[in-house]
Amino acid sequence: MSIRQRFRLGMLTVALLGGWTASATTQLRVDVTQLSQEADAVVHGVVRRVESRWSGDGRRIVTDIEVQVTDPLKGQPGNTVLVTQPGGEVGDVGQTVHGLATFKKDEEVVVFLRKRGASAFRVAGMAQGKFQVRRDEAGKPAMVIPEHSDALLLDPVTRKPTTATQKPRTLDELKATVRAALKKGSTP
């Protein structure tokens, strides 16, 4: 029996015995102002590619997300950005990292990014740094929806569990909040 088959059998046994995996990610709650000021780049764009692969050392799976930039709100990211994050599926093997943003091809997004090496980025604030743009029947941006996170969020002051405070808003409202945060952050 191969290692992969043993793993599947073990997981099936755990599932049948009522075992459930629990989210193990804990992070401080952040808001758009903080994300804007701490990000190296903020972009509005469209996801063009989502591709999982084995890392260079062959020990874990990572997912590359290529975003075509339509509006760079902060930084000089270029026409496309490459976002790399841990987890994904390669063949019949998958790895999950709780608290990360998820992406779909052709999804319109606003993402807050931190540099990861010379040419790649990661999402700042994990899932908190991604917003999905939804359009109305006429094709105009109607709402920007914050990404749901399965991480345990802690209030940054009390360090007690809290819920996400981001609410849906219009794309123009989100962009105005980002610009105001950047203007506020640049004044002495």
Secondary structure, 3 states (H helix, E strand, C coil): CCHHHHHHHHHHHHHHCCCCCCCCCEEECCCHHHHHHHCCEEEEEEEEEEEEEECCCCCCEEEEEEEEEEEEEECCCCCEEEEEEECEEECCEEECCCCCCCCCCCCEEEEEEEEECCCEEEECCHHHHEEEEEECCCCCEEEEEECCCCCEEECCCCCCEECCCCCCECHHHHHHHHHHHHHHHHCC
